[in-house]
């Protein structure tokens, strides 16, 4: 079977812009079909912007309504153009200018509307509406000349965008017209004239010119008019009478060109007056000068005496011929180009006699009184016309002291007036002088009194007085203190004599000198001891006053203590001054400072002798040690002011004090036993250290030996670790002590230490002895004691030079050993080690006993020494016990 056709679509399609229905188009058989669908068209106009377009089918009897189909349509504003034209180019300043701006496009369905804004550069000129045909017109005057960049901007509307156009408008300067006028015409010469200048802009321009106008007359006078509102005035003085052309010139300004103008002025001659004003009076024999005032012109002036009977005028000179006549003057000034002629009113001149004067000349210096009439003056008259002669002088009061008068006169005649004159002079008193003796040129307090003598040449009595640091009683002048004194001698005069010149001699009064003597007690002190410083100031009085003040003591340039006041005897004492200086001589200075201004200070010096402090040295160290070990060397020292001082003490009492014992060093001189106290030792140094007991110290070092040997040590005082003389302490060398190093093997006897020697001193000993490989004895022995040798304290040193026998007794302790041999004896001064005696060929026998106990308990020493003749020289009794050290007797 065949298919049936679909029914025809009818109805309409409605088009909308958003909610705004634009219109409908019917659908039917005549509607074009494209690709099976009806193509529906609709034409509409849209304003600028975004539009949502929809199409809706209405349906019919066969078809239902269909939903809206939409699309988005963007509509832009229409572009525009602007063309700007002026009605005239170029124009002039102030001219009104019509500006026309044409806005396109035109002729379409829509035309631009709105406004156009006009600007001159960035300055707004105004706004005009866009009219029919797209024209916007603005009428604008341009006040300033120059090039103007003009812009017309179309501001756009709902359908058209904005646009602009510009052009350059040339505005030229405008021409001007200058009119000048005067305040008065004609006018008299000399009257100031006010000229008014008016400058106006020429059409078609407009506005008001500014700047200045120069107004000139024919004589070169000028004035400047500063324009205000196009006009201004100036006042000038035309120079000459007659007809003058006044010209004016305008130089223009930034917007207007210059211009000029003129006017003709008539000036008539001015009137003037003249007045005679001199001379007011002229005397016989003199002349006066005729003068006038008031004339303004340049015409010649002449003077006339007319019918005067007493004077005549020649030019301007007026002379008197008869002092009893009359004199009347007139003045005439001739006309000139600017002023009319004029004649003065009569002027009466007073005429009179020639004047005269009388001069009385008296000396200006006083005339000394003589007791007779004094006539020292002269006189003369003189007239104004040149007559002169001497006159007779009359006197009054010219015979006494005071002021004398003198006078003279001239009678005169018809043409000369009489006159008189006076004078005076002084008659003065006679002078006198004073002679003064006895005043010193300078003085020292305490001198005097001085006897003064004064007399005046007039014989009148002289008055004396004194001021300052002095006192005058009658003619006796005494001094009261240091400073100055002025003596005044005066005589006041009387009726015949002037006061004499006052004498005022003055002189200075110096301080009374003092002398300060320094002394010390004692004059010699040990380094750490006290001394007493004394100063004696003399004189103790002068001029009735006592000396007073203080003394500052110094020792070796350093002040000691505070200033000490002197007593009434002029003595100042400073006690218990500790010296604390190395041995030397030091200056003690006493400086006196006076507290009485009338006495001078002074100073004096004296030496203080400082010696070394006495000390005592005792060797107190070890005396025996095994080889390879250290033997402690120790010396004990005492300050002479220390308790238990072992030596003879040269100081005592309040001045004796303990010094700083650490200033002492000890030199340990180590000698081989056979050379003890002679030869060159090796030396060890140690500084004295404090022990805790005031004034007692020890110096300690150590000695070692690698071989069996005997030594002696002498301890002596030095200044430091390299020796030298100690300037603070002095001490005799310590008594030599024996030292022994032994090998603790085999059969031997050795020892070192001290015993009480029969002389009362220590008997210091040291020895070692054993058999050599051949069975012969070998070893050394030294014994030292201290005693007087020919009245001098000395160390007696007995030292072996060979052992001849060695014997051991006993097999158990106590064990004894006897050493026999040859010896040398040397006697050295204890204070400095100087050799006093030395001899050889001595023999000795020494026996020691070792108890086998520790320390010195049970240990003994005996010694006998024989001289070369076999006579006993020194003996230490048998069984003398050891007081220090040790002995060792070893059998195997």
DRENKE-770697 format. One record per residue (C-alpha): residue in three letters; chain; z, y negated, x negated. Coordinates in steps of 0.5 Angstrom, whole numbers, plus 500, padded with zeros to 3 digits. Example, Ala and Ser with C-alpha at 12.3 -4.5 7.8 and 13.67 -1.06 7.14 Angstrom:
<nodes>
 rest kette   w   v   u
  Ala     A 516 509 475
  Ser     A 514 502 473
</nodes>
This chain:
<nodes>
 rest kette   w   v   u
  Unk     A 500 500 500
  Unk     A 499 493 498
  Unk     A 504 488 495
  Unk     A 506 482 499
  Unk     A 506 475 497
  Unk     A 513 471 496
  Unk     A 514 465 500
  Unk     A 512 457 498
  Unk     A 518 454 495
  Unk     A 519 447 498
  Unk     A 525 442 498
  Unk     A 527 437 493
  Unk     A 530 436 486
  Unk     A 535 431 485
  Unk     A 536 427 478
  Unk     A 542 424 476
  Unk     A 545 420 470
  Unk     A 552 423 470
  Unk     A 555 421 477
  Unk     A 549 416 478
  Unk     A 543 419 482
  Unk     A 537 417 479
  Unk     A 532 419 485
  Unk     A 529 426 488
  Unk     A 522 429 487
  Unk     A 519 434 493
  Unk     A 517 441 491
  Unk     A 511 444 494
  Unk     A 504 447 494
  Unk     A 502 441 490
  Unk     A 507 441 485
  Unk     A 504 444 478
  Unk     A 506 451 476
  Unk     A 508 452 469
  Unk     A 509 459 466
  Unk     A 511 461 474
  Unk     A 516 455 475
  Unk     A 514 449 478
  Unk     A 514 443 473
  Unk     A 518 437 477
  Unk     A 517 430 474
  Unk     A 521 424 475
  Unk     A 521 417 471
  Unk     A 527 412 470
  Unk     A 529 407 466
  Unk     A 536 407 461
  Unk     A 540 402 458
  Unk     A 542 404 451
  Unk     A 547 409 450
  Unk     A 549 416 451
  Unk     A 546 419 457
  Unk     A 547 426 461
  Unk     A 541 428 465
  Unk     A 542 433 470
  Unk     A 537 436 475
  Unk     A 539 440 482
  Unk     A 535 444 487
  Unk     A 536 443 494
  Unk     A 534 449 496
  Unk     A 530 451 503
  Unk     A 529 456 508
  Unk     A 527 461 504
  Unk     A 531 459 497
  Unk     A 538 457 496
  Unk     A 540 451 492
  Unk     A 540 452 484
  Unk     A 545 449 479
  Unk     A 544 443 475
  Unk     A 540 443 469
  Unk     A 543 438 464
  Unk     A 540 435 458
  Unk     A 543 429 453
  Unk     A 539 423 452
  Unk     A 540 418 447
  Unk     A 538 411 448
  Unk     A 538 406 442
  Unk     A 538 398 443
  Unk     A 531 395 442
  Unk     A 530 391 435
  Unk     A 529 384 435
  Unk     A 526 378 430
  Unk     A 528 371 429
  Unk     A 523 366 427
  Unk     A 527 359 425
  Unk     A 523 352 425
  Unk     A 525 345 425
  Unk     A 521 339 428
  Unk     A 520 336 422
  Unk     A 521 337 414
  Unk     A 523 334 410
  Unk     A 528 329 414
  Unk     A 532 324 411
  Unk     A 540 323 411
  Unk     A 543 322 418
  Unk     A 536 323 422
  Unk     A 537 328 428
  Unk     A 533 335 427
  Unk     A 531 339 432
  Unk     A 532 347 430
  Unk     A 528 352 434
  Unk     A 530 359 434
  Unk     A 525 364 437
  Unk     A 528 371 439
  Unk     A 523 377 440
  Unk     A 520 381 442
  Unk     A 518 378 449
  Unk     A 513 381 455
  Unk     A 517 387 456
  Unk     A 520 390 462
  Unk     A 527 387 458
  Unk     A 527 380 455
  Unk     A 533 379 449
  Unk     A 539 374 452
  Unk     A 545 372 449
  Unk     A 546 366 444
  Unk     A 543 364 437
  Unk     A 548 362 432
  Unk     A 546 356 427
  Unk     A 549 355 420
  Unk     A 548 350 414
  Unk     A 550 355 408
  Unk     A 556 358 410
  Unk     A 558 352 415
  Unk     A 557 353 422
  Unk     A 552 348 426
  Unk     A 553 350 433
  Unk     A 551 356 438
  Unk     A 545 355 443
  Unk     A 543 360 448
  Unk     A 537 364 448
  Unk     A 532 361 454
  Unk     A 526 363 458
  Unk     A 521 365 453
  Unk     A 526 367 447
  Unk     A 527 360 445
  Unk     A 534 357 442
  Unk     A 534 350 441
  Unk     A 540 346 437
  Unk     A 539 338 435
  Unk     A 543 337 429
  Unk     A 544 331 424
  Unk     A 544 332 417
  Unk     A 549 327 414
  Unk     A 548 329 406
  Unk     A 541 329 402
  Unk     A 539 335 399
  Unk     A 537 342 400
  Unk     A 540 346 406
  Unk     A 539 353 407
  Unk     A 539 354 414
  Unk     A 540 360 418
  Unk     A 539 362 425
  Unk     A 543 369 427
  Unk     A 541 372 434
  Unk     A 548 375 436
  Unk     A 544 381 440
  Unk     A 546 383 447
  Unk     A 547 390 451
  Unk     A 540 392 450
  Unk     A 538 388 444
  Unk     A 540 388 436
  Unk     A 542 382 432
  Unk     A 537 379 427
  Unk     A 537 373 423
  Unk     A 532 368 420
  Unk     A 533 363 414
  Unk     A 529 357 411
  Unk     A 531 351 406
  Unk     A 531 344 409
  Unk     A 530 338 405
  Unk     A 534 332 407
  Unk     A 532 326 403
  Unk     A 536 320 402
  Unk     A 535 315 407
  Unk     A 532 307 406
  Unk     A 537 302 406
  Unk     A 537 294 408
  Unk     A 542 289 405
  Unk     A 544 283 408
  Unk     A 548 278 404
  Unk     A 552 271 407
  Unk     A 557 266 405
  Unk     A 563 263 408
  Unk     A 561 256 407
  Unk     A 554 253 406
  Unk     A 554 247 403
  Unk     A 560 247 400
  Unk     A 564 243 394
  Unk     A 564 245 387
  Unk     A 570 249 385
  Unk     A 571 252 392
  Unk     A 572 259 392
  Unk     A 566 262 396
  Unk     A 567 269 400
  Unk     A 560 273 400
  Unk     A 559 278 405
  Unk     A 555 284 404
  Unk     A 552 289 409
  Unk     A 548 295 408
  Unk     A 545 299 414
  Unk     A 541 305 414
  Unk     A 534 305 416
  Unk     A 531 309 422
  Unk     A 530 314 423
  Unk     A 536 316 419
  Unk     A 543 314 421
  Unk     A 550 314 418
  Unk     A 554 309 414
  Unk     A 552 308 407
  Unk     A 558 308 402
  Unk     A 559 305 394
  Unk     A 559 298 392
  Unk     A 554 292 392
  Unk     A 554 287 386
  Unk     A 554 280 388
  Unk     A 551 275 383
  Unk     A 550 267 382
  Unk     A 545 264 378
  Unk     A 551 262 372
  Unk     A 552 269 371
  Unk     A 558 270 376
  Unk     A 559 276 379
  Unk     A 563 280 384
  Unk     A 563 287 386
  Unk     A 564 289 394
  Unk     A 566 296 395
  Unk     A 563 298 402
  Unk     A 568 300 408
  Unk     A 564 302 414
  Unk     A 558 299 411
  Unk     A 560 292 409
  Unk     A 565 288 404
  Unk     A 567 282 402
  Unk     A 568 279 395
  Unk     A 570 272 392
  Unk     A 567 268 386
  Unk     A 566 261 384
  Unk     A 559 258 383
  Unk     A 559 255 376
  Unk     A 555 248 377
  Unk     A 553 244 383
  Unk     A 546 244 386
  Unk     A 542 249 390
  Unk     A 543 256 388
  Unk     A 540 263 390
  Unk     A 546 268 391
  Unk     A 543 275 390
  Unk     A 546 282 392
  Unk     A 544 289 389
  Unk     A 546 296 393
  Unk     A 546 301 388
  Unk     A 545 307 393
  Unk     A 550 313 394
  Unk     A 549 321 394
  Unk     A 545 320 401
  Unk     A 542 313 401
  Unk     A 537 309 396
  Unk     A 539 302 394
  Unk     A 537 296 396
  Unk     A 537 288 395
  Unk     A 538 282 399
  Unk     A 539 274 397
  Unk     A 541 268 400
  Unk     A 541 260 398
  Unk     A 547 256 397
  Unk     A 548 249 397
  Unk     A 554 246 392
  Unk     A 555 239 392
  Unk     A 559 235 387
  Unk     A 567 235 388
  Unk     A 571 229 387
  Unk     A 577 228 382
  Unk     A 583 224 380
  Unk     A 585 221 374
  Unk     A 592 219 372
  Unk     A 595 215 366
  Unk     A 601 218 364
  Unk     A 603 216 357
  Unk     A 605 213 352
  Unk     A 611 211 357
  Unk     A 614 206 351
  Unk     A 611 203 344
  Unk     A 615 199 339
  Unk     A 613 193 335
  Unk     A 610 196 328
  Unk     A 609 203 331
  Unk     A 603 206 336
  Unk     A 603 210 342
  Unk     A 597 215 344
  Unk     A 594 214 351
  Unk     A 594 220 355
  Unk     A 592 222 362
  Unk     A 592 228 367
  Unk     A 588 230 373
  Unk     A 581 230 371
  Unk     A 577 236 372
  Unk     A 570 234 370
  Unk     A 567 233 363
  Unk     A 565 226 363
  Unk     A 568 221 358
  Unk     A 575 218 359
  Unk     A 576 211 357
  Unk     A 582 207 357
  Unk     A 583 199 357
  Unk     A 589 194 356
  Unk     A 586 189 361
  Unk     A 590 182 361
  Unk     A 596 185 357
  Unk     A 599 180 353
  Unk     A 603 184 348
  Unk     A 599 190 347
  Unk     A 592 193 345
  Unk     A 588 199 346
  Unk     A 583 202 341
  Unk     A 580 209 344
  Unk     A 587 212 345
  Unk     A 591 208 340
  Unk     A 596 203 343
  Unk     A 599 198 339
  Unk     A 604 192 340
  Unk     A 602 185 338
  Unk     A 608 181 341
  Unk     A 615 185 343
  Unk     A 616 180 348
  Unk     A 609 181 352
  Unk     A 606 185 357
  Unk     A 602 192 357
  Unk     A 598 195 363
  Unk     A 593 201 362
  Unk     A 588 204 366
  Unk     A 584 210 365
  Unk     A 576 211 367
  Unk     A 573 218 367
  Unk     A 565 218 368
  Unk     A 561 223 373
  Unk     A 558 229 370
  Unk     A 554 235 374
  Unk     A 559 237 378
  Unk     A 564 232 379
  Unk     A 564 224 381
  Unk     A 567 219 377
  Unk     A 574 216 378
  Unk     A 579 211 376
  Unk     A 586 211 375
  Unk     A 591 206 378
  Unk     A 595 201 373
  Unk     A 600 204 368
  Unk     A 605 200 365
  Unk     A 608 201 358
  Unk     A 614 199 356
  Unk     A 614 195 349
  Unk     A 620 193 345
  Unk     A 622 191 338
  Unk     A 622 195 332
  Unk     A 628 200 331
  Unk     A 632 200 325
  Unk     A 637 204 322
  Unk     A 643 203 317
  Unk     A 645 209 313
  Unk     A 651 210 309
  Unk     A 651 215 304
  Unk     A 658 218 302
  Unk     A 659 224 297
  Unk     A 660 230 301
  Unk     A 665 233 296
  Unk     A 672 231 297
  Unk     A 674 226 292
  Unk     A 681 227 288
  Unk     A 686 223 289
  Unk     A 687 218 283
  Unk     A 692 212 286
  Unk     A 687 207 286
  Unk     A 681 205 291
  Unk     A 675 209 291
  Unk     A 668 206 293
  Unk     A 664 212 292
  Unk     A 659 210 298
  Unk     A 652 206 298
  Unk     A 648 203 304
  Unk     A 641 201 306
  Unk     A 637 199 312
  Unk     A 630 201 314
  Unk     A 626 199 320
  Unk     A 621 203 324
  Unk     A 615 199 321
  Unk     A 617 200 314
  Unk     A 622 194 312
  Unk     A 628 197 308
  Unk     A 633 194 303
  Unk     A 640 195 301
  Unk     A 646 193 305
  Unk     A 654 192 303
  Unk     A 659 197 304
  Unk     A 666 196 307
  Unk     A 671 201 306
  Unk     A 678 203 310
  Unk     A 683 207 308
  Unk     A 680 209 301
  Unk     A 687 208 297
  Unk     A 691 214 300
  Unk     A 690 222 301
  Unk     A 686 223 307
  Unk     A 679 221 311
  Unk     A 677 214 308
  Unk     A 672 210 312
  Unk     A 665 206 310
  Unk     A 661 202 314
  Unk     A 654 197 313
  Unk     A 650 193 318
  Unk     A 643 190 319
  Unk     A 642 183 323
  Unk     A 635 184 325
  Unk     A 630 178 328
  Unk     A 625 177 334
  Unk     A 621 183 333
  Unk     A 626 188 329
  Unk     A 632 190 333
  Unk     A 639 190 329
  Unk     A 643 196 327
  Unk     A 649 199 323
  Unk     A 652 205 320
  Unk     A 658 208 318
  Unk     A 660 214 313
  Unk     A 666 217 311
  Unk     A 669 221 305
  Unk     A 675 225 304
  Unk     A 680 224 299
  Unk     A 683 231 297
  Unk     A 690 233 294
  Unk     A 690 235 286
  Unk     A 690 242 285
  Unk     A 695 247 281
  Unk     A 695 254 278
  Unk     A 700 259 277
  Unk     A 702 263 271
  Unk     A 705 270 272
  Unk     A 708 274 266
  Unk     A 712 281 266
  Unk     A 708 285 271
  Unk     A 706 292 268
  Unk     A 698 294 269
  Unk     A 701 301 270
  Unk     A 708 304 271
  Unk     A 711 311 271
  Unk     A 717 312 276
  Unk     A 723 312 272
  Unk     A 721 306 268
  Unk     A 724 299 269
  Unk     A 726 294 271
  Unk     A 721 289 269
  Unk     A 723 282 268
  Unk     A 718 277 271
  Unk     A 716 270 270
  Unk     A 712 265 274
  Unk     A 711 257 273
  Unk     A 706 252 276
  Unk     A 702 247 273
  Unk     A 705 242 278
  Unk     A 712 243 276
  Unk     A 713 246 283
  Unk     A 717 252 284
  Unk     A 714 258 285
  Unk     A 716 264 290
  Unk     A 715 271 288
  Unk     A 715 277 293
  Unk     A 713 284 292
  Unk     A 711 290 297
  Unk     A 709 297 296
  Unk     A 714 302 292
  Unk     A 718 297 288
  Unk     A 723 292 290
  Unk     A 724 285 287
  Unk     A 731 282 286
  Unk     A 731 275 283
  Unk     A 726 276 277
  Unk     A 728 283 276
  Unk     A 722 288 279
  Unk     A 725 296 280
  Unk     A 721 302 282
  Unk     A 722 306 288
  Unk     A 717 311 288
  Unk     A 710 314 286
  Unk     A 704 309 289
  Unk     A 703 302 288
  Unk     A 706 296 287
  Unk     A 703 289 289
  Unk     A 707 282 286
  Unk     A 705 276 290
  Unk     A 706 269 286
  Unk     A 705 263 291
  Unk     A 706 255 291
  Unk     A 705 252 297
  Unk     A 704 245 295
  Unk     A 706 238 297
  Unk     A 703 231 299
  Unk     A 700 231 292
  Unk     A 698 238 291
  Unk     A 694 243 294
  Unk     A 697 250 295
  Unk     A 696 254 288
  Unk     A 691 260 289
  Unk     A 696 266 290
  Unk     A 696 271 285
  Unk     A 697 278 287
  Unk     A 697 283 281
  Unk     A 698 290 283
  Unk     A 699 296 279
  Unk     A 700 304 280
  Unk     A 706 308 279
  Unk     A 705 315 277
  Unk     A 709 321 278
  Unk     A 715 322 273
  Unk     A 713 327 268
  Unk     A 717 334 267
  Unk     A 717 339 262
  Unk     A 718 346 264
  Unk     A 720 351 259
  Unk     A 720 359 260
  Unk     A 724 364 257
  Unk     A 725 372 258
  Unk     A 731 376 257
  Unk     A 731 381 254
  Unk     A 725 378 250
  Unk     A 723 385 248
  Unk     A 723 391 254
  Unk     A 720 398 254
  Unk     A 714 399 259
  Unk     A 718 401 265
  Unk     A 724 396 264
  Unk     A 727 390 268
  Unk     A 726 383 265
  Unk     A 729 376 267
  Unk     A 725 370 268
  Unk     A 728 363 267
  Unk     A 725 357 267
  Unk     A 728 350 265
  Unk     A 725 344 268
  Unk     A 727 337 265
  Unk     A 728 331 266
  Unk     A 733 333 272
  Unk     A 733 326 274
  Unk     A 729 319 274
  Unk     A 729 312 277
  Unk     A 736 314 281
  Unk     A 733 321 284
  Unk     A 734 328 282
  Unk     A 728 333 281
  Unk     A 727 338 286
  Unk     A 722 344 287
  Unk     A 720 351 286
  Unk     A 717 355 280
  Unk     A 712 360 281
  Unk     A 713 366 275
  Unk     A 707 370 273
  Unk     A 706 376 268
  Unk     A 700 377 265
  Unk     A 696 372 270
  Unk     A 699 376 276
  Unk     A 704 372 280
  Unk     A 711 375 280
  Unk     A 715 375 287
  Unk     A 715 368 291
  Unk     A 717 361 288
  Unk     A 724 360 286
  Unk     A 727 354 288
  Unk     A 730 350 282
  Unk     A 738 349 282
  Unk     A 741 342 280
  Unk     A 741 343 273
  Unk     A 733 344 273
  Unk     A 733 352 272
  Unk     A 730 357 276
  Unk     A 731 365 275
  Unk     A 728 371 277
  Unk     A 731 377 276
  Unk     A 730 385 276
  Unk     A 722 384 275
  Unk     A 720 391 273
  Unk     A 714 390 267
  Unk     A 710 396 268
  Unk     A 705 394 263
  Unk     A 702 398 257
  Unk     A 706 396 250
  Unk     A 703 389 248
  Unk     A 705 382 248
  Unk     A 704 378 255
  Unk     A 704 371 257
  Unk     A 710 369 262
  Unk     A 708 363 265
  Unk     A 712 358 270
  Unk     A 709 353 274
  Unk     A 713 348 277
  Unk     A 711 345 283
  Unk     A 715 339 285
  Unk     A 717 337 292
  Unk     A 720 330 290
  Unk     A 713 326 290
  Unk     A 716 322 285
  Unk     A 716 327 280
  Unk     A 710 331 277
  Unk     A 709 339 276
  Unk     A 709 342 270
  Unk     A 708 349 267
  Unk     A 710 353 261
  Unk     A 709 360 258
  Unk     A 713 364 253
  Unk     A 711 371 251
  Unk     A 714 378 254
  Unk     A 714 383 249
  Unk     A 713 390 252
  Unk     A 714 396 248
  Unk     A 713 404 249
  Unk     A 718 407 253
  Unk     A 722 412 249
  Unk     A 721 419 251
  Unk     A 723 426 248
  Unk     A 719 432 247
  Unk     A 722 440 247
  Unk     A 717 446 246
  Unk     A 720 450 252
  Unk     A 714 455 253
  Unk     A 713 462 251
  Unk     A 714 464 243
  Unk     A 711 472 244
  Unk     A 705 475 247
  Unk     A 701 481 246
  Unk     A 694 481 244
  Unk     A 689 480 249
  Unk     A 694 476 254
  Unk     A 696 469 255
  Unk     A 702 466 252
  Unk     A 704 460 256
  Unk     A 705 453 252
  Unk     A 710 449 255
  Unk     A 713 442 253
  Unk     A 719 439 257
  Unk     A 719 431 256
  Unk     A 725 426 258
  Unk     A 724 419 260
  Unk     A 729 416 256
  Unk     A 733 413 262
  Unk     A 733 420 265
  Unk     A 739 424 266
  Unk     A 741 429 260
  Unk     A 736 425 255
  Unk     A 736 429 249
  Unk     A 735 424 244
  Unk     A 738 418 242
  Unk     A 738 413 247
  Unk     A 736 406 245
  Unk     A 736 403 252
  Unk     A 742 403 258
  Unk     A 744 398 263
  Unk     A 741 395 269
  Unk     A 734 394 265
  Unk     A 733 401 264
  Unk     A 729 405 269
  Unk     A 725 411 269
  Unk     A 717 410 268
  Unk     A 711 414 271
  Unk     A 712 420 267
  Unk     A 705 423 269
  Unk     A 702 417 264
  Unk     A 704 422 258
  Unk     A 700 428 256
  Unk     A 702 433 251
  Unk     A 697 435 245
  Unk     A 699 442 243
  Unk     A 697 443 235
  Unk     A 696 450 234
  Unk     A 697 452 226
  Unk     A 697 458 223
  Unk     A 704 460 221
  Unk     A 702 459 213
  Unk     A 700 452 214
  Unk     A 705 450 220
  Unk     A 705 442 220
  Unk     A 700 441 215
  Unk     A 692 442 215
  Unk     A 688 441 221
  Unk     A 690 445 227
  Unk     A 687 447 233
  Unk     A 689 443 239
  Unk     A 690 444 247
  Unk     A 692 438 252
  Unk     A 696 438 258
  Unk     A 698 432 263
  Unk     A 705 432 264
  Unk     A 707 434 271
  Unk     A 713 432 275
  Unk     A 719 437 276
  Unk     A 722 434 282
  Unk     A 728 432 277
  Unk     A 727 424 276
  Unk     A 724 422 269
  Unk     A 723 430 267
  Unk     A 717 433 267
  Unk     A 713 439 264
  Unk     A 706 440 261
  Unk     A 703 447 261
  Unk     A 697 450 258
  Unk     A 695 457 255
  Unk     A 693 460 249
  Unk     A 691 467 247
  Unk     A 689 471 241
  Unk     A 685 478 240
  Unk     A 688 479 234
  Unk     A 695 480 231
  Unk     A 698 473 228
  Unk     A 703 468 228
  Unk     A 703 461 229
  Unk     A 707 455 230
  Unk     A 706 450 235
  Unk     A 707 442 234
  Unk     A 708 439 241
  Unk     A 706 431 241
  Unk     A 705 425 245
  Unk     A 698 423 247
  Unk     A 695 418 252
  Unk     A 690 423 255
  Unk     A 686 429 254
  Unk     A 682 427 248
  Unk     A 688 425 244
  Unk     A 690 417 243
  Unk     A 696 413 242
  Unk     A 700 413 249
  Unk     A 701 405 250
  Unk     A 706 407 255
  Unk     A 711 412 252
  Unk     A 713 414 245
  Unk     A 716 420 243
  Unk     A 717 424 236
  Unk     A 713 430 235
  Unk     A 717 436 238
  Unk     A 720 441 233
  Unk     A 715 446 231
  Unk     A 716 452 235
  Unk     A 713 459 232
  Unk     A 708 463 236
  Unk     A 707 471 235
  Unk     A 701 475 238
  Unk     A 703 483 237
  Unk     A 699 489 237
  Unk     A 704 494 241
  Unk     A 703 500 237
  Unk     A 705 503 231
  Unk     A 711 501 227
  Unk     A 712 494 227
  Unk     A 717 488 228
  Unk     A 715 481 231
  Unk     A 718 476 235
  Unk     A 719 468 237
  Unk     A 724 464 240
  Unk     A 730 460 238
  Unk     A 737 460 235
  Unk     A 742 455 234
  Unk     A 741 452 227
  Unk     A 747 451 223
  Unk     A 745 443 223
  Unk     A 746 443 230
  Unk     A 738 443 232
  Unk     A 734 449 235
  Unk     A 732 454 230
  Unk     A 725 455 232
  Unk     A 722 462 229
  Unk     A 716 466 229
  Unk     A 714 473 225
  Unk     A 710 479 225
  Unk     A 711 485 220
  Unk     A 708 492 219
  Unk     A 706 496 214
  Unk     A 698 496 212
  Unk     A 694 502 211
  Unk     A 696 503 203
  Unk     A 704 502 205
  Unk     A 705 495 203
  Unk     A 708 490 208
  Unk     A 704 485 211
  Unk     A 705 479 216
  Unk     A 708 472 217
  Unk     A 714 469 218
  Unk     A 716 461 220
  Unk     A 722 458 221
  Unk     A 723 451 223
  Unk     A 730 446 224
  Unk     A 731 439 225
  Unk     A 736 435 221
  Unk     A 736 429 217
  Unk     A 732 428 210
  Unk     A 735 422 206
  Unk     A 737 419 212
  Unk     A 731 420 216
  Unk     A 730 425 222
  Unk     A 725 431 219
  Unk     A 723 437 221
  Unk     A 724 443 216
  Unk     A 719 448 216
  Unk     A 720 454 212
  Unk     A 713 459 212
  Unk     A 712 465 208
  Unk     A 706 466 204
  Unk     A 707 473 202
  Unk     A 712 479 205
  Unk     A 715 483 199
  Unk     A 719 488 203
  Unk     A 720 491 210
  Unk     A 725 495 212
  Unk     A 727 498 219
  Unk     A 734 500 220
  Unk     A 736 505 226
  Unk     A 733 510 230
  Unk     A 736 508 237
  Unk     A 737 501 240
  Unk     A 740 497 237
  Unk     A 734 497 231
  Unk     A 734 492 226
  Unk     A 728 490 221
  Unk     A 729 486 215
  Unk     A 723 482 212
  Unk     A 723 479 205
  Unk     A 718 475 201
  Unk     A 716 468 198
  Unk     A 716 462 202
  Unk     A 714 454 202
  Unk     A 718 449 204
  Unk     A 715 443 208
  Unk     A 719 437 210
  Unk     A 715 432 215
  Unk     A 718 426 219
  Unk     A 720 428 226
  Unk     A 717 421 229
  Unk     A 710 422 226
  Unk     A 709 428 222
  Unk     A 709 425 216
  Unk     A 710 429 210
  Unk     A 716 427 206
  Unk     A 717 434 202
  Unk     A 713 440 200
  Unk     A 715 445 195
  Unk     A 713 453 193
  Unk     A 716 459 190
  Unk     A 722 459 195
  Unk     A 724 466 197
  Unk     A 727 468 204
  Unk     A 730 474 207
  Unk     A 730 475 215
  Unk     A 734 480 219
  Unk     A 732 481 226
  Unk     A 736 486 231
  Unk     A 732 488 238
  Unk     A 738 491 243
  Unk     A 732 494 247
  Unk     A 735 490 253
  Unk     A 730 485 257
  Unk     A 731 478 255
  Unk     A 735 475 249
  Unk     A 741 479 251
  Unk     A 744 483 244
  Unk     A 738 480 240
  Unk     A 740 477 233
  Unk     A 737 473 227
  Unk     A 739 472 220
  Unk     A 736 468 215
  Unk     A 737 466 208
  Unk     A 732 461 204
  Unk     A 733 461 196
  Unk     A 730 455 192
  Unk     A 726 457 186
  Unk     A 732 457 182
  Unk     A 735 462 186
  Unk     A 740 457 190
  Unk     A 741 458 197
  Unk     A 737 452 201
  Unk     A 738 454 208
  Unk     A 742 459 211
  Unk     A 742 462 218
  Unk     A 749 466 219
  Unk     A 748 474 220
  Unk     A 748 476 227
  Unk     A 746 469 230
  Unk     A 744 471 237
  Unk     A 737 469 240
  Unk     A 738 463 245
  Unk     A 730 463 247
  Unk     A 724 468 246
  Unk     A 724 475 244
  Unk     A 724 480 238
  Unk     A 721 487 238
  Unk     A 722 492 233
  Unk     A 718 498 234
  Unk     A 719 505 230
  Unk     A 713 508 232
</nodes>
